[in-house]
Amino acid sequence: MTWVDTAIIAVKTVILLLGGGITVIAYKAYRRTEAPSLRVLGVGFGIITLGALLAGIANQALSVSLETGVLINSLLVAVGLAIIMYSLYMEQGD
């Protein structure tokens, strides 16, 4: 295992913890307020977090190339950000 592999695992772990925390907080806020935009916000952050997790697993456990892992991560980050943008639009439109 190279230092790059170790760094990827460390950073992906931090992303998983922070993204998971944000997703849980958004979900709790949704349950408290029943605001649909908070539910959608949580889904967006969850997808971004899932992208980081899947890219890390693909690269480390499944021996997928780093480039393919970055592509997987980037696609899910783009989808997650689009969902977050929609959630913010929902809030503004209410």
N, CA, C and O atoms as CSV, one atom per row, in Angstrom:
chain,resi,resn,atom,element,x,y,z
A,1,MET,N,N,0.853,-1.176,0.000
A,1,MET,CA,C,0.000,0.000,0.000
A,1,MET,C,C,0.898,1.238,0.000
A,1,MET,O,O,1.800,1.369,0.828
A,2,THR,N,N,0.633,2.141,-0.944
A,2,THR,CA,C,1.431,3.353,-1.061
A,2,THR,C,C,0.858,4.437,-0.160
A,2,THR,O,O,-0.215,4.281,0.422
A,3,TRP,N,N,1.596,5.540,-0.058
A,3,TRP,CA,C,1.104,6.659,0.754
A,3,TRP,C,C,-0.136,7.266,0.122
A,3,TRP,O,O,-0.978,7.822,0.827
A,4,VAL,N,N,-0.262,7.166,-1.208
A,4,VAL,CA,C,-1.456,7.690,-1.888
A,4,VAL,C,C,-2.678,6.861,-1.500
A,4,VAL,O,O,-3.750,7.412,-1.248
A,5,ASP,N,N,-2.521,5.544,-1.453
A,5,ASP,CA,C,-3.625,4.685,-1.024
A,5,ASP,C,C,-4.058,5.022,0.399
A,5,ASP,O,O,-5.250,5.120,0.688
A,6,THR,N,N,-3.095,5.196,1.270
A,6,THR,CA,C,-3.390,5.545,2.665
A,6,THR,C,C,-4.097,6.896,2.746
A,6,THR,O,O,-5.054,7.056,3.504
A,7,ALA,N,N,-3.628,7.859,1.969
A,7,ALA,CA,C,-4.249,9.191,1.960
A,7,ALA,C,C,-5.678,9.122,1.435
A,7,ALA,O,O,-6.570,9.774,1.979
A,8,ILE,N,N,-5.904,8.338,0.385
A,8,ILE,CA,C,-7.259,8.189,-0.165
A,8,ILE,C,C,-8.186,7.589,0.885
A,8,ILE,O,O,-9.303,8.070,1.074
A,9,ILE,N,N,-7.737,6.556,1.558
A,9,ILE,CA,C,-8.559,5.924,2.596
A,9,ILE,C,C,-8.860,6.913,3.718
A,9,ILE,O,O,-9.991,6.974,4.201
A,10,ALA,N,N,-7.873,7.679,4.132
A,10,ALA,CA,C,-8.072,8.654,5.213
A,10,ALA,C,C,-9.069,9.739,4.801
A,10,ALA,O,O,-9.982,10.069,5.558
A,11,VAL,N,N,-8.895,10.278,3.622
A,11,VAL,CA,C,-9.783,11.354,3.161
A,11,VAL,C,C,-11.198,10.828,2.929
A,11,VAL,O,O,-12.170,11.493,3.285
A,12,LYS,N,N,-11.320,9.658,2.344
A,12,LYS,CA,C,-12.652,9.078,2.118
A,12,LYS,C,C,-13.355,8.795,3.445
A,12,LYS,O,O,-14.575,8.932,3.540
A,13,THR,N,N,-12.602,8.404,4.460
A,13,THR,CA,C,-13.179,8.174,5.780
A,13,THR,C,C,-13.703,9.479,6.377
A,13,THR,O,O,-14.797,9.510,6.941
A,14,VAL,N,N,-12.935,10.540,6.254
A,14,VAL,CA,C,-13.380,11.852,6.743
A,14,VAL,C,C,-14.634,12.291,5.997
A,14,VAL,O,O,-15.581,12.780,6.613
A,15,ILE,N,N,-14.648,12.120,4.671
A,15,ILE,CA,C,-15.819,12.493,3.873
A,15,ILE,C,C,-17.032,11.679,4.304
A,15,ILE,O,O,-18.133,12.217,4.424
A,16,LEU,N,N,-16.834,10.386,4.535
A,16,LEU,CA,C,-17.931,9.529,4.967
A,16,LEU,C,C,-18.490,9.987,6.314
A,16,LEU,O,O,-19.707,10.046,6.487
A,17,LEU,N,N,-17.631,10.307,7.253
A,17,LEU,CA,C,-18.081,10.751,8.570
A,17,LEU,C,C,-18.801,12.093,8.504
A,17,LEU,O,O,-19.876,12.257,9.081
A,18,LEU,N,N,-18.200,13.056,7.795
A,18,LEU,CA,C,-18.818,14.387,7.704
A,18,LEU,C,C,-20.108,14.350,6.883
A,18,LEU,O,O,-21.122,14.920,7.284
A,19,GLY,N,N,-20.064,13.685,5.749
A,19,GLY,CA,C,-21.254,13.584,4.911
A,19,GLY,C,C,-22.377,12.836,5.597
A,19,GLY,O,O,-23.544,13.218,5.504
A,20,GLY,N,N,-22.014,11.760,6.289
A,20,GLY,CA,C,-23.019,11.022,7.044
A,20,GLY,C,C,-23.627,11.873,8.150
A,20,GLY,O,O,-24.833,11.827,8.391
A,21,GLY,N,N,-22.781,12.649,8.818
A,21,GLY,CA,C,-23.276,13.543,9.869
A,21,GLY,C,C,-24.229,14.598,9.335
A,21,GLY,O,O,-25.273,14.857,9.934
A,22,ILE,N,N,-23.875,15.206,8.211
A,22,ILE,CA,C,-24.750,16.212,7.598
A,22,ILE,C,C,-26.068,15.579,7.166
A,22,ILE,O,O,-27.134,16.169,7.340
A,23,THR,N,N,-25.988,14.379,6.603
A,23,THR,CA,C,-27.199,13.687,6.160
A,23,THR,C,C,-28.119,13.395,7.342
A,23,THR,O,O,-29.331,13.588,7.242
A,24,VAL,N,N,-27.563,12.935,8.451
A,24,VAL,CA,C,-28.365,12.643,9.654
A,24,VAL,C,C,-28.980,13.922,10.210
A,24,VAL,O,O,-30.152,13.932,10.585
A,25,ILE,N,N,-28.209,14.989,10.267
A,25,ILE,CA,C,-28.734,16.264,10.779
A,25,ILE,C,C,-29.873,16.768,9.902
A,25,ILE,O,O,-30.894,17.227,10.415
A,26,ALA,N,N,-29.706,16.686,8.577
A,26,ALA,CA,C,-30.770,17.120,7.667
A,26,ALA,C,C,-32.022,16.263,7.859
A,26,ALA,O,O,-33.139,16.780,7.846
A,27,TYR,N,N,-31.837,14.957,8.036
A,27,TYR,CA,C,-32.983,14.068,8.247
A,27,TYR,C,C,-33.697,14.393,9.560
A,27,TYR,O,O,-34.926,14.432,9.606
A,28,LYS,N,N,-32.932,14.624,10.622
A,28,LYS,CA,C,-33.544,14.981,11.901
A,28,LYS,C,C,-34.301,16.305,11.798
A,28,LYS,O,O,-35.382,16.454,12.367
A,29,ALA,N,N,-33.732,17.256,11.074
A,29,ALA,CA,C,-34.408,18.543,10.880
A,29,ALA,C,C,-35.701,18.348,10.089
A,29,ALA,O,O,-36.717,18.980,10.377
A,30,TYR,N,N,-35.651,17.472,9.096
A,30,TYR,CA,C,-36.866,17.177,8.325
A,30,TYR,C,C,-37.934,16.559,9.230
A,30,TYR,O,O,-39.099,16.951,9.173
A,31,ARG,N,N,-37.541,15.598,10.061
A,31,ARG,CA,C,-38.515,14.941,10.948
A,31,ARG,C,C,-39.125,15.938,11.929
A,31,ARG,O,O,-40.299,15.832,12.284
A,32,ARG,N,N,-38.321,16.906,12.365
A,32,ARG,CA,C,-38.791,17.897,13.334
A,32,ARG,C,C,-39.730,18.904,12.675
A,32,ARG,O,O,-40.751,19.274,13.255
A,33,THR,N,N,-39.385,19.351,11.454
A,33,THR,CA,C,-40.136,20.429,10.797
A,33,THR,C,C,-41.077,19.945,9.706
A,33,THR,O,O,-42.001,20.659,9.316
A,34,GLU,N,N,-40.843,18.723,9.210
A,34,GLU,CA,C,-41.587,18.166,8.082
A,34,GLU,C,C,-41.475,19.037,6.825
A,34,GLU,O,O,-42.376,19.032,5.986
A,35,ALA,N,N,-40.385,19.775,6.696
A,35,ALA,CA,C,-40.140,20.591,5.508
A,35,ALA,C,C,-39.563,19.688,4.413
A,35,ALA,O,O,-38.475,19.136,4.582
A,36,PRO,N,N,-40.270,19.533,3.303
A,36,PRO,CA,C,-39.797,18.656,2.231
A,36,PRO,C,C,-38.406,19.032,1.708
A,36,PRO,O,O,-37.644,18.164,1.281
A,37,SER,N,N,-38.084,20.310,1.744
A,37,SER,CA,C,-36.779,20.733,1.239
A,37,SER,C,C,-35.637,20.159,2.077
A,37,SER,O,O,-34.559,19.885,1.549
A,38,LEU,N,N,-35.864,19.976,3.376
A,38,LEU,CA,C,-34.824,19.384,4.223
A,38,LEU,C,C,-34.641,17.900,3.930
A,38,LEU,O,O,-33.530,17.378,4.020
A,39,ARG,N,N,-35.720,17.227,3.583
A,39,ARG,CA,C,-35.614,15.816,3.192
A,39,ARG,C,C,-34.801,15.694,1.903
A,39,ARG,O,O,-33.921,14.840,1.793
A,40,VAL,N,N,-35.102,16.547,0.939
A,40,VAL,CA,C,-34.375,16.527,-0.334
A,40,VAL,C,C,-32.913,16.921,-0.119
A,40,VAL,O,O,-32.021,16.354,-0.751
A,41,LEU,N,N,-32.662,17.879,0.761
A,41,LEU,CA,C,-31.292,18.271,1.089
A,41,LEU,C,C,-30.509,17.083,1.645
A,41,LEU,O,O,-29.363,16.853,1.259
A,42,GLY,N,N,-31.124,16.342,2.543
A,42,GLY,CA,C,-30.484,15.150,3.104
A,42,GLY,C,C,-30.179,14.107,2.044
A,42,GLY,O,O,-29.127,13.470,2.080
A,43,VAL,N,N,-31.089,13.931,1.106
A,43,VAL,CA,C,-30.862,12.984,0.012
A,43,VAL,C,C,-29.659,13.430,-0.822
A,43,VAL,O,O,-28.822,12.609,-1.198
A,44,GLY,N,N,-29.576,14.720,-1.108
A,44,GLY,CA,C,-28.447,15.238,-1.887
A,44,GLY,C,C,-27.116,14.985,-1.203
A,44,GLY,O,O,-26.172,14.517,-1.840
A,45,PHE,N,N,-27.029,15.286,0.074
A,45,PHE,CA,C,-25.780,15.035,0.805
A,45,PHE,C,C,-25.503,13.539,0.925
A,45,PHE,O,O,-24.348,13.114,0.898
A,46,GLY,N,N,-26.559,12.747,1.058
A,46,GLY,CA,C,-26.385,11.308,1.114
A,46,GLY,C,C,-25.794,10.753,-0.174
A,46,GLY,O,O,-24.943,9.864,-0.137
A,47,ILE,N,N,-26.239,11.271,-1.307
A,47,ILE,CA,C,-25.710,10.813,-2.595
A,47,ILE,C,C,-24.255,11.226,-2.761
A,47,ILE,O,O,-23.446,10.443,-3.259
A,48,ILE,N,N,-23.916,12.426,-2.356
A,48,ILE,CA,C,-22.509,12.863,-2.421
A,48,ILE,C,C,-21.644,11.952,-1.542
A,48,ILE,O,O,-20.562,11.533,-1.952
A,49,THR,N,N,-22.120,11.652,-0.350
A,49,THR,CA,C,-21.380,10.775,0.557
A,49,THR,C,C,-21.266,9.373,-0.030
A,49,THR,O,O,-20.207,8.750,0.048
A,50,LEU,N,N,-22.350,8.879,-0.615
A,50,LEU,CA,C,-22.332,7.573,-1.255
A,50,LEU,C,C,-21.306,7.539,-2.392
A,50,LEU,O,O,-20.624,6.533,-2.587
A,51,GLY,N,N,-21.203,8.638,-3.137
A,51,GLY,CA,C,-20.219,8.708,-4.223
A,51,GLY,C,C,-18.801,8.543,-3.712
A,51,GLY,O,O,-18.002,7.820,-4.308
A,52,ALA,N,N,-18.488,9.203,-2.624
A,52,ALA,CA,C,-17.151,9.080,-2.049
A,52,ALA,C,C,-16.897,7.662,-1.563
A,52,ALA,O,O,-15.812,7.115,-1.755
A,53,LEU,N,N,-17.903,7.073,-0.935
A,53,LEU,CA,C,-17.767,5.708,-0.420
A,53,LEU,C,C,-17.585,4.710,-1.565
A,53,LEU,O,O,-16.680,3.877,-1.526
A,54,LEU,N,N,-18.440,4.795,-2.577
A,54,LEU,CA,C,-18.356,3.854,-3.693
A,54,LEU,C,C,-17.056,3.990,-4.468
A,54,LEU,O,O,-16.463,2.993,-4.881
A,55,ALA,N,N,-16.617,5.218,-4.664
A,55,ALA,CA,C,-15.354,5.425,-5.383
A,55,ALA,C,C,-14.190,4.836,-4.597
A,55,ALA,O,O,-13.298,4.217,-5.178
A,56,GLY,N,N,-14.194,5.022,-3.299
A,56,GLY,CA,C,-13.134,4.469,-2.465
A,56,GLY,C,C,-13.143,2.950,-2.454
A,56,GLY,O,O,-12.092,2.316,-2.544
A,57,ILE,N,N,-14.336,2.364,-2.344
A,57,ILE,CA,C,-14.454,0.901,-2.361
A,57,ILE,C,C,-14.027,0.359,-3.722
A,57,ILE,O,O,-13.303,-0.633,-3.801
A,58,ALA,N,N,-14.480,1.015,-4.796
A,58,ALA,CA,C,-14.134,0.553,-6.142
A,58,ALA,C,C,-12.627,0.568,-6.343
A,58,ALA,O,O,-12.062,-0.366,-6.912
A,59,ASN,N,N,-11.981,1.620,-5.882
A,59,ASN,CA,C,-10.542,1.742,-6.080
A,59,ASN,C,C,-9.752,0.792,-5.184
A,59,ASN,O,O,-8.818,0.144,-5.654
A,60,GLN,N,N,-10.104,0.700,-3.924
A,60,GLN,CA,C,-9.311,-0.077,-2.970
A,60,GLN,C,C,-9.661,-1.565,-2.962
A,60,GLN,O,O,-8.763,-2.406,-2.935
A,61,ALA,N,N,-10.933,-1.895,-2.986
A,61,ALA,CA,C,-11.330,-3.295,-2.829
A,61,ALA,C,C,-11.537,-4.018,-4.159
A,61,ALA,O,O,-11.291,-5.220,-4.264
A,62,LEU,N,N,-11.986,-3.286,-5.165
A,62,LEU,CA,C,-12.300,-3.929,-6.437
A,62,LEU,C,C,-11.223,-3.698,-7.496
A,62,LEU,O,O,-11.369,-4.133,-8.639
A,63,SER,N,N,-10.157,-3.024,-7.123
A,63,SER,CA,C,-9.026,-2.745,-8.023
A,63,SER,C,C,-9.437,-2.010,-9.295
A,63,SER,O,O,-8.843,-2.211,-10.355
A,64,VAL,N,N,-10.444,-1.165,-9.186
A,64,VAL,CA,C,-10.834,-0.302,-10.294
A,64,VAL,C,C,-9.793,0.808,-10.374
A,64,VAL,O,O,-9.254,1.226,-9.349
A,65,SER,N,N,-9.509,1.282,-11.566
A,65,SER,CA,C,-8.486,2.314,-11.719
A,65,SER,C,C,-8.878,3.589,-10.978
A,65,SER,O,O,-10.057,3.853,-10.741
A,66,LEU,N,N,-7.875,4.361,-10.623
A,66,LEU,CA,C,-8.116,5.622,-9.931
A,66,LEU,C,C,-8.996,6.536,-10.784
A,66,LEU,O,O,-9.868,7.230,-10.261
A,67,GLU,N,N,-8.767,6.535,-12.086
A,67,GLU,CA,C,-9.551,7.371,-13.001
A,67,GLU,C,C,-11.032,6.992,-12.969
A,67,GLU,O,O,-11.900,7.865,-12.945
A,68,THR,N,N,-11.315,5.694,-12.970
A,68,THR,CA,C,-12.706,5.241,-12.912
A,68,THR,C,C,-13.324,5.592,-11.566
A,68,THR,O,O,-14.489,5.983,-11.506
A,69,GLY,N,N,-12.570,5.461,-10.503
A,69,GLY,CA,C,-13.054,5.857,-9.185
A,69,GLY,C,C,-13.383,7.336,-9.122
A,69,GLY,O,O,-14.397,7.732,-8.548
A,70,VAL,N,N,-12.523,8.151,-9.714
A,70,VAL,CA,C,-12.776,9.595,-9.755
A,70,VAL,C,C,-14.036,9.880,-10.573
A,70,VAL,O,O,-14.827,10.752,-10.213
A,71,LEU,N,N,-14.222,9.150,-11.666
A,71,LEU,CA,C,-15.421,9.337,-12.489
A,71,LEU,C,C,-16.682,8.983,-11.708
A,71,LEU,O,O,-17.660,9.730,-11.741
A,72,ILE,N,N,-16.669,7.858,-11.012
A,72,ILE,CA,C,-17.814,7.455,-10.190
A,72,ILE,C,C,-18.121,8.535,-9.154
A,72,ILE,O,O,-19.270,8.948,-8.995
A,73,ASN,N,N,-17.091,8.983,-8.460
A,73,ASN,CA,C,-17.259,10.020,-7.446
A,73,ASN,C,C,-17.811,11.297,-8.065
A,73,ASN,O,O,-18.746,11.896,-7.533
A,74,SER,N,N,-17.240,11.711,-9.176
A,74,SER,CA,C,-17.655,12.960,-9.819
A,74,SER,C,C,-19.103,12.912,-10.283
A,74,SER,O,O,-19.838,13.887,-10.125
A,75,LEU,N,N,-19.520,11.788,-10.854
A,75,LEU,CA,C,-20.910,11.654,-11.301
A,75,LEU,C,C,-21.886,11.771,-10.132
A,75,LEU,O,O,-22.895,12.470,-10.222
A,76,LEU,N,N,-21.578,11.083,-9.041
A,76,LEU,CA,C,-22.482,11.136,-7.895
A,76,LEU,C,C,-22.435,12.483,-7.181
A,76,LEU,O,O,-23.446,12.921,-6.633
A,77,VAL,N,N,-21.287,13.144,-7.176
A,77,VAL,CA,C,-21.210,14.499,-6.616
A,77,VAL,C,C,-22.069,15.448,-7.458
A,77,VAL,O,O,-22.795,16.279,-6.912
A,78,ALA,N,N,-21.987,15.325,-8.778
A,78,ALA,CA,C,-22.794,16.186,-9.650
A,78,ALA,C,C,-24.285,15.971,-9.407
A,78,ALA,O,O,-25.044,16.937,-9.316
A,79,VAL,N,N,-24.705,14.721,-9.301
A,79,VAL,CA,C,-26.118,14.420,-9.028
A,79,VAL,C,C,-26.509,14.966,-7.657
A,79,VAL,O,O,-27.559,15.591,-7.511
A,80,GLY,N,N,-25.669,14.731,-6.660
A,80,GLY,CA,C,-25.958,15.221,-5.309
A,80,GLY,C,C,-26.070,16.737,-5.249
A,80,GLY,O,O,-26.966,17.272,-4.595
A,81,LEU,N,N,-25.166,17.427,-5.928
A,81,LEU,CA,C,-25.220,18.892,-5.946
A,81,LEU,C,C,-26.466,19.398,-6.666
A,81,LEU,O,O,-27.057,20.398,-6.260
A,82,ALA,N,N,-26.862,18.715,-7.727
A,82,ALA,CA,C,-28.098,19.101,-8.423
A,82,ALA,C,C,-29.299,18.948,-7.495
A,82,ALA,O,O,-30.196,19.790,-7.494
A,83,ILE,N,N,-29.317,17.879,-6.711
A,83,ILE,CA,C,-30.416,17.662,-5.762
A,83,ILE,C,C,-30.385,18.715,-4.660
A,83,ILE,O,O,-31.434,19.217,-4.257
A,84,ILE,N,N,-29.197,19.056,-4.169
A,84,ILE,CA,C,-29.085,20.112,-3.155
A,84,ILE,C,C,-29.569,21.440,-3.722
A,84,ILE,O,O,-30.286,22.181,-3.049
A,85,MET,N,N,-29.181,21.742,-4.950
A,85,MET,CA,C,-29.641,22.977,-5.586
A,85,MET,C,C,-31.168,22.992,-5.685
A,85,MET,O,O,-31.796,24.020,-5.435
A,86,TYR,N,N,-31.757,21.868,-6.045
A,86,TYR,CA,C,-33.207,21.763,-6.114
A,86,TYR,C,C,-33.833,21.980,-4.741
A,86,TYR,O,O,-34.861,22.649,-4.625
A,87,SER,N,N,-33.218,21.417,-3.701
A,87,SER,CA,C,-33.773,21.589,-2.354
A,87,SER,C,C,-33.764,23.056,-1.942
A,87,SER,O,O,-34.687,23.523,-1.275
A,88,LEU,N,N,-32.738,23.769,-2.331
A,88,LEU,CA,C,-32.672,25.202,-2.017
A,88,LEU,C,C,-33.696,25.987,-2.827
A,88,LEU,O,O,-34.259,26.967,-2.338
A,89,TYR,N,N,-33.931,25.571,-4.028
A,89,TYR,CA,C,-34.967,26.194,-4.854
A,89,TYR,C,C,-36.345,25.942,-4.250
A,89,TYR,O,O,-37.197,26.831,-4.236
A,90,MET,N,N,-36.558,24.724,-3.750
A,90,MET,CA,C,-37.837,24.394,-3.107
A,90,MET,C,C,-38.097,25.326,-1.937
A,90,MET,O,O,-39.208,25.829,-1.766
A,91,GLU,N,N,-37.060,25.555,-1.129
A,91,GLU,CA,C,-37.200,26.407,0.046
A,91,GLU,C,C,-37.592,27.816,-0.377
A,91,GLU,O,O,-38.457,28.446,0.232
A,92,GLN,N,N,-36.946,28.293,-1.422
A,92,GLN,CA,C,-37.211,29.632,-1.909
A,92,GLN,C,C,-38.610,29.743,-2.509
A,92,GLN,O,O,-39.257,30.786,-2.418
A,93,GLY,N,N,-39.066,28.655,-3.121
A,93,GLY,CA,C,-40.359,28.675,-3.790
A,93,GLY,C,C,-41.539,28.506,-2.859
A,93,GLY,O,O,-42.676,28.753,-3.260
A,94,ASP,N,N,-41.297,28.083,-1.605
A,94,ASP,CA,C,-42.412,27.841,-0.661
A,94,ASP,C,C,-43.081,29.110,-0.249
A,94,ASP,O,O,-44.029,29.082,0.535
